Amino acid sequence: MQAFIVVYALFISAYCVPIFDEQLNYQWSLFKRVHKKQYASINEEMIRRNIWEHNLAKIHQHNLEADLGTYSYTLGMNQFGDMRYNRTKKKLSKTIYCDFTYRTT
């Protein structure tokens, strides 16, 4: 029974650790340097790296399909590559409040 618990604990701990593509380490470092990205903790950086890899894969997939004629445009990585769509949308569509008075003469 104890052996089962140890194996189970190892399985759970291995499952919880995100697995990153080692071949993308240089691109990730370059992305952070170019866009001046700094994260509050290693945990946040791991989350952002995971999102970035997912977005990069979507970009590559789209561009392959564009090469085949499915799309007439290509995509590229930008400063929002480490954010999910909803967070990017929220960041870009903040309400701007204007304080002005309309006077009739």
N, CA, C and O atoms as a MOPAC input file, in Angstrom:
PM7 MOZYME 1SCF
protein

 N      0.82000 1    -1.19900 1     0.00000 1
 C      0.00000 1     0.00000 1     0.00000 1
 C      0.86400 1     1.26300 1     0.00000 1
 O      0.55600 1     2.23600 1    -0.68800 1
 N      1.95300 1     1.23400 1     0.78300 1
 C      2.82900 1     2.40200 1     0.83100 1
 C      3.49800 1     2.63900 1    -0.52400 1
 O      3.68800 1     3.78400 1    -0.93500 1
 N      3.84800 1     1.56900 1    -1.20300 1
 C      4.46000 1     1.71300 1    -2.52500 1
 C      3.48800 1     2.37300 1    -3.49200 1
 O      3.88400 1     3.20500 1    -4.30800 1
 N      2.22500 1     2.00500 1    -3.39900 1
 C      1.20600 1     2.61600 1    -4.24600 1
 C      1.10500 1     4.11200 1    -3.97700 1
 O      1.00500 1     4.90700 1    -4.91200 1
 N      1.13000 1     4.49400 1    -2.71200 1
 C      1.03300 1     5.91200 1    -2.33800 1
 C      2.23200 1     6.68500 1    -2.87100 1
 O      2.07800 1     7.80100 1    -3.36700 1
 N      3.42200 1     6.10500 1    -2.77400 1
 C      4.63100 1     6.76700 1    -3.27800 1
 C      4.54700 1     6.94000 1    -4.79300 1
 O      4.83200 1     8.01900 1    -5.31200 1
 N      4.16200 1     5.89000 1    -5.49600 1
 C      4.03800 1     5.96600 1    -6.95600 1
 C      2.97000 1     6.98000 1    -7.34200 1
 O      3.15600 1     7.75800 1    -8.27700 1
 N      1.87000 1     6.97100 1    -6.63200 1
 C      0.78800 1     7.92200 1    -6.89900 1
 C      1.25700 1     9.35500 1    -6.67500 1
 O      0.96000 1    10.23600 1    -7.48200 1
 N      1.98700 1     9.59700 1    -5.58400 1
 C      2.49700 1    10.94300 1    -5.29000 1
 C      3.46800 1    11.40100 1    -6.36700 1
 O      3.43600 1    12.56200 1    -6.77400 1
 N      4.32900 1    10.50700 1    -6.83300 1
 C      5.26200 1    10.86000 1    -7.90600 1
 C      4.52400 1    11.17400 1    -9.20100 1
 O      4.87900 1    12.11300 1    -9.91400 1
 N      3.50300 1    10.39100 1    -9.49900 1
 C      2.71300 1    10.62700 1   -10.70300 1
 C      2.03400 1    11.99100 1   -10.64400 1
 O      2.06600 1    12.74600 1   -11.61600 1
 N      1.42300 1    12.30700 1    -9.51100 1
 C      0.72700 1    13.58800 1    -9.35700 1
 C      1.70300 1    14.74500 1    -9.45500 1
 O      1.40900 1    15.73900 1   -10.12000 1
 N      2.85800 1    14.64300 1    -8.80800 1
 C      3.82300 1    15.74300 1    -8.85900 1
 C      4.36000 1    15.92600 1   -10.27200 1
 O      4.56700 1    17.05900 1   -10.70700 1
 N      4.58800 1    14.84500 1   -10.98900 1
 C      5.06200 1    14.95500 1   -12.37200 1
 C      3.98500 1    15.53200 1   -13.27300 1
 O      4.28700 1    16.28000 1   -14.20200 1
 N      2.74200 1    15.19400 1   -13.00900 1
 C      1.63000 1    15.68900 1   -13.81200 1
 C      1.43100 1    17.18800 1   -13.62400 1
 O      1.02400 1    17.87500 1   -14.56100 1
 N      1.70700 1    17.70200 1   -12.44400 1
 C      1.46300 1    19.11200 1   -12.12800 1
 C      2.54400 1    20.03300 1   -12.66800 1
 O      2.30500 1    21.23300 1   -12.80400 1
 N      3.70900 1    19.52000 1   -12.97500 1
 C      4.80000 1    20.34500 1   -13.47700 1
 C      4.61900 1    20.51500 1   -14.97800 1
 O      4.56100 1    19.52700 1   -15.71100 1
 N      4.52700 1    21.77300 1   -15.45100 1
 C      4.36800 1    21.97100 1   -16.88900 1
 C      5.62200 1    21.52700 1   -17.64400 1
 O      6.74200 1    21.70400 1   -17.16400 1
 N      5.42700 1    20.96300 1   -18.79700 1
 C      6.54400 1    20.52100 1   -19.62600 1
 C      6.67400 1    21.50400 1   -20.77900 1
 O      5.75900 1    21.67300 1   -21.58500 1
 N      7.83200 1    22.14800 1   -20.83600 1
 C      8.07200 1    23.13100 1   -21.88000 1
 C      8.94700 1    22.52400 1   -22.96500 1
 O      9.75000 1    21.62600 1   -22.71100 1
 N      8.77800 1    23.02400 1   -24.16200 1
 C      9.59300 1    22.59200 1   -25.28600 1
 C     10.97800 1    23.21900 1   -25.12900 1
 O     11.13100 1    24.43700 1   -25.22400 1
 N     11.98000 1    22.38100 1   -24.89000 1
 C     13.34900 1    22.86400 1   -24.66900 1
 C     13.88100 1    23.63800 1   -25.88000 1
 O     14.71300 1    24.53200 1   -25.72700 1
 N     13.40800 1    23.30100 1   -27.06600 1
 C     13.88400 1    23.97300 1   -28.27300 1
 C     13.41400 1    25.42200 1   -28.34600 1
 O     13.93400 1    26.20300 1   -29.14200 1
 N     12.43600 1    25.78500 1   -27.52200 1
 C     11.90800 1    27.15100 1   -27.55000 1
 C     12.52300 1    28.04300 1   -26.47800 1
 O     12.11300 1    29.19600 1   -26.34100 1
 N     13.49100 1    27.54500 1   -25.71700 1
 C     14.08400 1    28.34700 1   -24.64100 1
 C     14.67500 1    29.65600 1   -25.16000 1
 O     14.45900 1    30.71500 1   -24.57100 1
 N     15.42200 1    29.58100 1   -26.27000 1
 C     16.03100 1    30.79000 1   -26.81800 1
 C     14.96200 1    31.77500 1   -27.28800 1
 O     15.06300 1    32.97300 1   -27.02400 1
 N     13.93700 1    31.27400 1   -27.98400 1
 C     12.86700 1    32.16100 1   -28.46100 1
 C     12.12600 1    32.80100 1   -27.28900 1
 O     11.75800 1    33.97400 1   -27.35900 1
 N     11.90500 1    32.04200 1   -26.21200 1
 C     11.23300 1    32.57800 1   -25.02600 1
 C     12.07900 1    33.69000 1   -24.40300 1
 O     11.55300 1    34.74200 1   -24.03900 1
 N     13.38000 1    33.45800 1   -24.28200 1
 C     14.27500 1    34.48900 1   -23.73800 1
 C     14.27400 1    35.72500 1   -24.62300 1
 O     14.25700 1    36.85200 1   -24.12900 1
 N     14.29100 1    35.51100 1   -25.92300 1
 C     14.26400 1    36.62700 1   -26.87000 1
 C     12.95000 1    37.39400 1   -26.77200 1
 O     12.94700 1    38.62500 1   -26.79000 1
 N     11.83300 1    36.67200 1   -26.66900 1
 C     10.52300 1    37.31000 1   -26.51700 1
 C     10.50600 1    38.20100 1   -25.27400 1
 O     10.04700 1    39.34100 1   -25.33600 1
 N     11.00400 1    37.68800 1   -24.15100 1
 C     11.00800 1    38.46500 1   -22.90400 1
 C     11.90900 1    39.68900 1   -23.02300 1
 O     11.56900 1    40.76100 1   -22.52300 1
 N     13.05900 1    39.53500 1   -23.68500 1
 C     13.99100 1    40.64600 1   -23.82100 1
 C     13.43400 1    41.72700 1   -24.75500 1
 O     13.48100 1    42.91300 1   -24.42900 1
 N     12.91400 1    41.32500 1   -25.89900 1
 C     12.39800 1    42.28200 1   -26.88800 1
 C     11.21900 1    43.07300 1   -26.32800 1
 O     11.12400 1    44.28200 1   -26.53700 1
 N     10.32300 1    42.39100 1   -25.62000 1
 C      9.11200 1    43.04000 1   -25.11400 1
 C      9.22900 1    43.47500 1   -23.65500 1
 O      8.24300 1    43.86400 1   -23.02900 1
 N     10.46800 1    43.40200 1   -23.11600 1
 C     10.75500 1    43.86500 1   -21.74900 1
 C      9.80500 1    43.23400 1   -20.72800 1
 O      9.19500 1    43.93100 1   -19.91700 1
 N      9.69300 1    41.91900 1   -20.78400 1
 C      8.79100 1    41.18400 1   -19.89500 1
 C      9.52700 1    40.77500 1   -18.62800 1
 O     10.61500 1    40.20200 1   -18.68300 1
 N      8.91900 1    41.07500 1   -17.49000 1
 C      9.39900 1    40.61300 1   -16.19000 1
 C      8.19100 1    40.12700 1   -15.42100 1
 O      7.13300 1    40.75600 1   -15.44500 1
 N      8.35000 1    39.01600 1   -14.74500 1
 C      7.22900 1    38.40800 1   -14.03900 1
 C      7.48300 1    38.42700 1   -12.53900 1
 O      8.62800 1    38.37400 1   -12.08900 1
 N      6.40300 1    38.50200 1   -11.77500 1
 C      6.49000 1    38.64300 1   -10.32300 1
 C      7.05500 1    37.39800 1    -9.64700 1
 O      7.67000 1    37.50000 1    -8.58600 1
 N      6.85600 1    36.23800 1   -10.23700 1
 C      7.32500 1    34.99700 1    -9.61700 1
 C      7.63600 1    33.97400 1   -10.70000 1
 O      7.26000 1    34.13600 1   -11.86100 1
 N      8.32400 1    32.92600 1   -10.29800 1
 C      8.61900 1    31.84400 1   -11.23500 1
 C      7.33600 1    31.14000 1   -11.64400 1
 O      7.22300 1    30.65100 1   -12.76800 1
 N      6.37500 1    31.08800 1   -10.74000 1
 C      5.08500 1    30.46900 1   -11.05100 1
 C      4.36100 1    31.24800 1   -12.15100 1
 O      3.82000 1    30.65600 1   -13.08500 1
 N      4.35600 1    32.57900 1   -12.03400 1
 C      3.71900 1    33.39800 1   -13.07300 1
 C      4.44500 1    33.22600 1   -14.40200 1
 O      3.80800 1    33.14400 1   -15.45200 1
 N      5.77600 1    33.17200 1   -14.36100 1
 C      6.52700 1    32.99700 1   -15.60500 1
 C      6.20500 1    31.65200 1   -16.25500 1
 O      6.11100 1    31.56500 1   -17.48000 1
 N      6.03700 1    30.61300 1   -15.45300 1
 C      5.68900 1    29.30300 1   -16.00100 1
 C      4.31000 1    29.33300 1   -16.65400 1
 O      4.10500 1    28.73300 1   -17.70900 1
 N      3.37300 1    30.02700 1   -16.02900 1
 C      2.02600 1    30.14800 1   -16.60000 1
 C      2.08700 1    30.90900 1   -17.91600 1
 O      1.49700 1    30.49200 1   -18.91200 1
 N      2.81500 1    32.04300 1   -17.91200 1
 C      2.92400 1    32.85900 1   -19.12900 1
 C      3.65300 1    32.11100 1   -20.23900 1
 O      3.29400 1    32.22300 1   -21.41100 1
 N      4.68000 1    31.34600 1   -19.86600 1
 C      5.42100 1    30.56100 1   -20.86900 1
 C      4.49700 1    29.53200 1   -21.50600 1
 O      4.54300 1    29.31900 1   -22.71700 1
 N      3.67100 1    28.90500 1   -20.70600 1
 C      2.72400 1    27.91600 1   -21.22000 1
 C      1.75100 1    28.56300 1   -22.20700 1
 O      1.48700 1    28.00700 1   -23.27300 1
 N      1.22300 1    29.72500 1   -21.85900 1
 C      0.31200 1    30.45900 1   -22.74800 1
 C      1.04100 1    30.85600 1   -24.02800 1
 O      0.50200 1    30.72300 1   -25.12600 1
 N      2.27400 1    31.34500 1   -23.87700 1
 C      3.07400 1    31.77500 1   -25.02500 1
 C      3.31500 1    30.61200 1   -25.98800 1
 O      3.17600 1    30.76700 1   -27.20200 1
 N      3.67800 1    29.44700 1   -25.44500 1
 C      3.90300 1    28.28300 1   -26.30900 1
 C      2.62400 1    27.88700 1   -27.04200 1
 O      2.65900 1    27.54000 1   -28.22300 1
 N      1.50100 1    27.94200 1   -26.34000 1
 C      0.21300 1    27.62100 1   -26.96500 1
 C     -0.08900 1    28.60400 1   -28.09900 1
 O     -0.48600 1    28.19700 1   -29.19100 1
 N      0.10300 1    29.90100 1   -27.83200 1
 C     -0.14600 1    30.91500 1   -28.86400 1
 C      0.81700 1    30.76500 1   -30.03700 1
 O      0.42000 1    30.94000 1   -31.18900 1
 N      2.07500 1    30.44300 1   -29.75500 1
 C      3.05900 1    30.24800 1   -30.82000 1
 C      2.66400 1    29.07100 1   -31.71300 1
 O      2.79500 1    29.14200 1   -32.93400 1
 N      2.18400 1    27.99900 1   -31.10400 1
 C      1.73600 1    26.83900 1   -31.88700 1
 C      0.54700 1    27.20900 1   -32.77300 1
 O      0.46900 1    26.77500 1   -33.92200 1
 N     -0.38000 1    28.01200 1   -32.23800 1
 C     -1.52900 1    28.45500 1   -33.04100 1
 C     -1.07600 1    29.32600 1   -34.20800 1
 O     -1.61300 1    29.22000 1   -35.31100 1
 N     -0.09300 1    30.18300 1   -33.96500 1
 C      0.44000 1    31.04500 1   -35.02500 1
 C      1.08100 1    30.19200 1   -36.12200 1
 O      0.82600 1    30.40700 1   -37.30700 1
 N      1.90900 1    29.22900 1   -35.72700 1
 C      2.55500 1    28.35800 1   -36.71700 1
 C      1.52300 1    27.56700 1   -37.51500 1
 O      1.64400 1    27.43700 1   -38.73300 1
 N      0.51700 1    27.04200 1   -36.83600 1
 C     -0.53200 1    26.27800 1   -37.52000 1
 C     -1.27100 1    27.15500 1   -38.52700 1
 O     -1.51200 1    26.74400 1   -39.66200 1
 N     -1.62700 1    28.36200 1   -38.10400 1
 C     -2.33400 1    29.28300 1   -38.99800 1
 C     -1.47200 1    29.60400 1   -40.21900 1
 O     -1.96000 1    29.59100 1   -41.34900 1
 N     -0.18800 1    29.89200 1   -39.98600 1
 C      0.68500 1    30.27300 1   -41.09200 1
 C      0.92000 1    29.11800 1   -42.06500 1
 O      1.06100 1    29.33700 1   -43.26800 1
 N      0.96100 1    27.89300 1   -41.54900 1
 C      1.04300 1    26.73400 1   -42.45200 1
 C     -0.20600 1    26.64300 1   -43.32000 1
 O     -0.12000 1    26.38700 1   -44.52100 1
 N     -1.35200 1    26.85300 1   -42.71000 1
 C     -2.60400 1    26.82900 1   -43.47100 1
 C     -2.67000 1    27.99300 1   -44.45500 1
 O     -3.23500 1    27.85200 1   -45.53900 1
 N     -2.10100 1    29.13600 1   -44.09100 1
 C     -2.05700 1    30.27800 1   -45.01200 1
 C     -1.17600 1    29.95000 1   -46.21600 1
 O     -1.49000 1    30.33900 1   -47.34100 1
 N     -0.06900 1    29.23300 1   -45.97800 1
 C      0.79500 1    28.81300 1   -47.09100 1
 C      0.06800 1    27.88000 1   -48.05400 1
 O      0.38100 1    27.83400 1   -49.24400 1
 N     -0.90000 1    27.14200 1   -47.53100 1
 C     -1.68300 1    26.22900 1   -48.37300 1
 C     -2.86800 1    26.92700 1   -49.03500 1
 O     -3.60900 1    26.30600 1   -49.79600 1
 N     -3.04800 1    28.21500 1   -48.74800 1
 C     -4.11100 1    28.97600 1   -49.37400 1
 C     -5.39900 1    29.05400 1   -48.59100 1
 O     -6.37900 1    29.61500 1   -49.08100 1
 N     -5.42800 1    28.50800 1   -47.38600 1
 C     -6.64400 1    28.55000 1   -46.57200 1
 C     -6.95100 1    29.97200 1   -46.11800 1
 O     -8.11100 1    30.38000 1   -46.05600 1
 N     -5.90500 1    30.71400 1   -45.80500 1
 C     -6.05800 1    32.10500 1   -45.36700 1
 C     -5.24600 1    33.00600 1   -46.28100 1
 O     -4.26600 1    32.57700 1   -46.89000 1
 N     -5.66600 1    34.25500 1   -46.36800 1
 C     -4.94900 1    35.21200 1   -47.21500 1
 C     -3.98700 1    36.07600 1   -46.40600 1
 O     -3.39500 1    37.01000 1   -46.94700 1
 N     -3.82500 1    35.77900 1   -45.12800 1
 C     -2.94600 1    36.56600 1   -44.26400 1
 C     -2.19700 1    35.63300 1   -43.32100 1
 O     -2.60100 1    34.49400 1   -43.08900 1
 N     -1.09700 1    36.14700 1   -42.78500 1
 C     -0.31900 1    35.37800 1   -41.81400 1
 C     -0.35400 1    36.08900 1   -40.46800 1
 O     -0.69900 1    37.26700 1   -40.37500 1
 N      0.00600 1    35.35500 1   -39.44000 1
 C      0.05100 1    35.90000 1   -38.08700 1
 C      1.49400 1    35.97100 1   -37.61800 1
 O      2.36700 1    35.29300 1   -38.15900 1
 N      1.73800 1    36.79700 1   -36.60600 1
 C      3.06300 1    36.89700 1   -36.01400 1
 C      2.95800 1    37.13600 1   -34.52400 1
 O      1.90700 1    37.53200 1   -34.02000 1
 N      4.04700 1    36.89700 1   -33.82500 1
 C      4.08500 1    37.09500 1   -32.38000 1
 C      4.23700 1    38.58600 1   -32.09100 1
 O      4.95700 1    39.29900 1   -32.79100 1
 N      3.54200 1    39.04300 1   -31.04200 1
 C      3.68100 1    40.42900 1   -30.60600 1
 C      3.78500 1    40.47000 1   -29.08400 1
 O      3.94500 1    39.43200 1   -28.44400 1
 N      3.69400 1    41.65800 1   -28.50800 1
 C      3.88200 1    41.83100 1   -27.06500 1
 C      2.79100 1    41.17700 1   -26.23000 1
 O      2.94300 1    41.05400 1   -25.01400 1
 N      1.71000 1    40.76000 1   -26.84400 1
 C      0.61000 1    40.12500 1   -26.11700 1
 C      0.67300 1    38.59900 1   -26.20700 1
 O     -0.27900 1    37.92200 1   -25.81900 1
 N      1.75200 1    38.06400 1   -26.70100 1
 C      1.87900 1    36.63000 1   -26.91600 1
 C      1.84600 1    35.78500 1   -25.66400 1
 O      1.60600 1    34.58100 1   -25.74400 1
 N      2.08200 1    36.38500 1   -24.50600 1
 C      2.05100 1    35.62200 1   -23.25400 1
 C      0.73700 1    35.80800 1   -22.50300 1
 O      0.64700 1    35.51200 1   -21.31100 1
 N     -0.27700 1    36.29800 1   -23.20500 1
 C     -1.59000 1    36.51000 1   -22.59000 1
 C     -2.64900 1    35.70800 1   -23.33700 1
 O     -2.52700 1    35.44000 1   -24.53200 1
 N     -3.67100 1    35.34000 1   -22.61200 1
 C     -4.82500 1    34.70000 1   -23.24700 1
 C     -5.64000 1    35.77200 1   -23.95900 1
 O     -5.50300 1    36.96000 1   -23.66600 1
 N     -6.47800 1    35.35600 1   -24.88500 1
 C     -7.27300 1    36.29100 1   -25.68600 1
 C     -8.11700 1    37.21300 1   -24.81000 1
 O     -8.15300 1    38.42100 1   -25.03900 1
 N     -8.79200 1    36.65500 1   -23.81300 1
 C     -9.67600 1    37.47600 1   -22.97700 1
 C     -8.91100 1    38.55000 1   -22.22400 1
 O     -9.39600 1    39.67300 1   -22.08300 1
 N     -7.72200 1    38.22000 1   -21.74200 1
 C     -6.92100 1    39.20500 1   -21.01500 1
 C     -6.42400 1    40.29800 1   -21.96000 1
 O     -6.41300 1    41.47600 1   -21.60300 1
 N     -6.01500 1    39.90600 1   -23.15800 1
 C     -5.56600 1    40.88600 1   -24.14800 1
 C     -6.70900 1    41.81200 1   -24.53100 1
 O     -6.53800 1    43.02900 1   -24.61000 1
 N     -7.87300 1    41.22800 1   -24.76700 1
 C     -9.05000 1    42.02200 1   -25.13000 1
 C     -9.39000 1    43.01300 1   -24.01900 1
 O     -9.68800 1    44.17700 1   -24.28700 1
 N     -9.34500 1    42.55100 1   -22.78700 1
 C     -9.65400 1    43.41700 1   -21.64900 1
 C     -8.63600 1    44.55600 1   -21.54500 1
 O     -9.00100 1    45.69800 1   -21.26900 1
 N     -7.35400 1    44.23500 1   -21.76900 1
 C     -6.29900 1    45.24000 1   -21.67300 1
 C     -6.42800 1    46.29600 1   -22.77400 1
 O     -6.17700 1    47.47700 1   -22.53600 1
 N     -6.81800 1    45.87200 1   -23.97100 1
 C     -6.90000 1    46.79800 1   -25.09900 1
 C     -8.19800 1    47.59600 1   -25.14400 1
 O     -8.25400 1    48.63600 1   -25.80000 1
 N     -9.22900 1    47.13600 1   -24.46900 1
 C    -10.52100 1    47.81700 1   -24.57400 1
 C    -10.93600 1    48.47500 1   -23.26300 1
 O    -12.11000 1    48.46000 1   -22.89200 1
 N     -9.96300 1    49.04900 1   -22.57200 1
 C    -10.29600 1    49.77900 1   -21.35700 1
 C    -11.11100 1    51.01100 1   -21.72700 1
 O    -10.87300 1    51.64800 1   -22.75300 1
 N    -12.06100 1    51.32700 1   -20.88500 1
 C    -12.90600 1    52.48700 1   -21.12700 1
 C    -12.11200 1    53.75500 1   -20.86300 1
 O    -11.41800 1    53.86900 1   -19.85300 1
 N    -12.22100 1    54.69000 1   -21.76800 1
 C    -11.57700 1    55.98500 1   -21.60100 1
 C    -12.66100 1    56.98300 1   -21.23300 1
 O    -13.63100 1    57.17800 1   -21.96600 1
 N    -12.47400 1    57.59600 1   -20.10000 1
 C    -13.45700 1    58.56300 1   -19.63900 1
 C    -13.02700 1    59.96700 1   -20.04200 1
 O    -11.88900 1    60.37600 1   -19.81200 1
 N    -13.94600 1    60.68600 1   -20.64000 1
 C    -13.68900 1    62.06400 1   -21.03700 1
 C    -14.57800 1    62.96800 1   -20.19600 1
 O    -15.76300 1    62.69700 1   -20.00400 1
 N    -14.00500 1    64.01000 1   -19.71600 1
 C    -14.77600 1    64.96000 1   -18.92400 1
 C    -14.84600 1    66.26100 1   -19.72200 1
 O    -13.90000 1    67.05000 1   -19.72300 1
 N    -15.94300 1    66.47000 1   -20.38100 1
 C    -16.10500 1    67.71300 1   -21.12100 1
 C    -17.54600 1    68.18200 1   -20.97800 1
 O    -18.45700 1    67.40500 1   -20.69100 1
 N    -17.71100 1    69.43800 1   -21.18100 1
 C    -19.03900 1    70.03600 1   -21.07400 1
 C    -19.39000 1    70.65800 1   -22.41100 1
 O    -18.56500 1    71.32700 1   -23.03300 1
 N    -20.60500 1    70.43500 1   -22.84200 1
 C    -21.08100 1    71.01200 1   -24.08700 1
 C    -21.90300 1    72.24300 1   -23.73900 1
 O    -22.87200 1    72.16200 1   -22.98300 1
 N    -21.51800 1    73.36000 1   -24.28400 1
 C    -22.25400 1    74.60000 1   -24.01200 1
 C    -22.89100 1    75.11000 1   -25.28800 1
 O    -22.29600 1    75.08000 1   -26.36500 1
 N    -24.09200 1    75.57000 1   -25.13900 1
 C    -24.75200 1    76.21800 1   -26.26900 1
 C    -24.64700 1    77.71600 1   -26.06700 1
 O    -24.72300 1    78.20100 1   -24.93900 1
 N    -24.47800 1    78.42800 1   -27.12400 1
 C    -24.35400 1    79.89100 1   -26.99700 1
 C    -25.55700 1    80.59800 1   -27.54100 1
 O    -25.61700 1    81.82700 1   -27.51300 1

